[in-house]
Amino acid sequence: MIQTSSRIYHCGIIELDKHHHEKGNITVAENMDTIPFDVRRIYYLYDIPGGESRGGHAHKALSQLIVATSGSFNVTLDDGSVKRTFLLNRPYQGLLVVPGIWRELNDFSSGAVCLVLASHVYDEEDYIRDYEEFAIDKHAGKL
Ligand code: TYD
């Protein structure tokens, strides 16, 4: 049987294009160039209270690029077998999260802004919010 289930090693940091300038820096991300999917939606988390965590779910089809445009936070990814934590603290780095990966975001610094570039529009049906359901689907190779 061909293993189609996504794994942690399919995720990782993408270095975004950055332009240094004495008046300030610019970082650019373009569809299918720096980002390996077409962006259909962006959203951002901000004013996150100290000690709060976000995420706590997986997606069936959604790919995301997560960027700490300001401040820092941790993203822990879990493919049902392996967990890996990424510290995001550079506005020119994005964490690619492929479908079928459980994620938790925490340790937000004061003033942190978490920008998410997403491959699909919002669809609650695409979420798996129950870890047991995620683990069962993952081990069955459905996710
Ligand atoms: P959720 O994705 O669970 O947040 P996080 O992973 O950051 O903790 O979304 C939180 C709520 O926001 C959810 O109940 C629905 C709403 N929401 C939208 O309406 N549209 C969106 O694009 C997103 C991402 C969330």
Residues whose N, C-alpha, C, O or C-beta is under 5 A from the ligand:
A	BS01	TYD	Y43 R54 G55 Y122
